[in-house]
């Protein structure tokens, strides 16, 4: 039984997700579409379960698992098979760790893979092709666990003598209570375990993100796909104005969350996603009523988009990564990515899937050219996976930078650390940092390449350097200009966390007279507010240098912030700005594929340090914060 207008829920979820991935600046909160899908999945699976139970007075677990497997797995495998060969068009960084990505996707454990790596769409050195399959991990777990629980429940109730309508009503009641308790338990677990520094766990873990499914289950126990005659009669006279009101308000709120939500906000994970689930539940009820109130069929394009929404979701992310690499215009890249994903999804849903359900396959599906092409794609894909590097060049350089940073620190700690330093130096000799063929071999060579030296006034004062992963790649060279600086640089730091580190040093009295702040590529809710807090909390006599962040794939989003940074030197004479973004933009081909990092690229590091030295010398002319 197909319910008219349920397609609107699928399309709403699809549009918000595509908006987030294609046009993240305009739809920064569009990831709520995933939770819309989760609620609807919980609803539909449970509603269909009640139909089967009513018809047959039983529930066949193996048949249920078979249907779920056929629905989820073949489109997933086809997507991976057809997109892998095209990754050869991208820089090798995009294929890094590809074997594990593919294995995680097919094994439905991408969520665990992302939790362990601490990544998300918002924090990746290089975008992962199949990170979006984390949603299938949660869906798979729900289908697996929920199917088994329903089977056990029906078995126990039948053993106690329940049959027919009594079995159905009793099952409905137990499911309702269990779903309520499970939703509440999941939300409580989310709130108790929530850590703003570890958002990936709260977002990707099933235990803390199971509540949307069970909220959908609750709705299915009240208003299912098949409803009673009493409900039909009630829905048939349900006021149109009331229905439009309870449809319009949730949609407006969901669109508002899509337009203004931020992934890194604590409110998003702890409240907005819960609100999204509740609003989706309301929409399910309203569209079920609309089915009874209208005789006209829903528009065909709406039905097609809803039918293919799962496959579109599967294809859109890898297609977007490939297309956007060659098409810099975001709007055009988004439109092309949708067209390609839509075309591929139509072929899968209307061509391949009917065959898997035992229907007569399309003629092209059984043709020799199709099988030949499939074999070629499979072989090329296998070759891509087997030859993919374990680490991207960016990740490798950052690891080497961390090793070199540790050696720099050890070098300053005296004789007690000499043994450790010698061992580490022998290891580090095999990396690009100390490889003469890569550019230089010693810090002396580095100094020779620098055109700007620091004044004695700076060198004879204390210095503090705080930065993100970009600074991690600079730290090994930083000792050539600031050999005694207090340095804290870590992958994933943002201006909010840097402010907390700055404030901690201020309270301890250990903040330097010269402070360098290099961050911003990891965007936060209000970076200008974070900078202002740093300015306000700086002690008297402090001189600040801010480095403008650069992200070649997200330049527009940083433009306003960088304009703000560059205005600081006009308002505060004790602040200078090293405009790295303006300097590197016309030559960002010198950066790694992510268009942010340059760890291991000595010539770029020299330019960065020269720019930093110029800004430090400039701010040294001031008397410091009054």
Secondary structure, DSSP 8 states (H G I E B T S, - for coil): ---TTTHHHHHHHHHHHHHHHH-TTT-TTTTHHHHHHHHHHHHHHHHHHHHHHHHHSS--HHHHHHHHHHHHHHHHHHHHHHHHGGGGGS-GGGGTTHHHHHHHHHTT-HHHHHHHHT-BTTB-SS--TTGGGHHHHHHHHHHHHHHHHHHHHHHHHHHTT--HHHHHHHHHHHHHHHHHHHHHHHHHHHHHH--TT-HHHHHH-TTTS-HHHHHHHHHHHHS-SS--HHHHHHHHT--HHHHHHHHHHHHHHHHHHHHH--TT-HHIIIIIHHHHHHHHHHHHHHHHHHHHH--S---HHHHHHHHTHHHHHHHHHHHHHHHHHH---HHHHHHHHHHHHHHHHHHIIIIIHHHHTTS---GGGGSHHHHHHHHHHHHHHHHHHHH--SS-HHHHHHHHHHHHHHHHHHHTS-GGGHHHHHHHHHHHTTSGGG-GGGT-SSHHHHHHH-S----HHHHTS-EEEEE-HHHHHHHHHHTTT-TT-EEEE-TT--HHHHHHHHHHHHHHT---SEEEEE--SS--TTHHHHHHHHHHH--TT-EEEEE----TTSHHHHHHHHHHHHHHHHH-TTEEEE-HHHHHHTTGGGS-TTSS--TT-HHHHHHHHHHHHHHHHHHTTS----
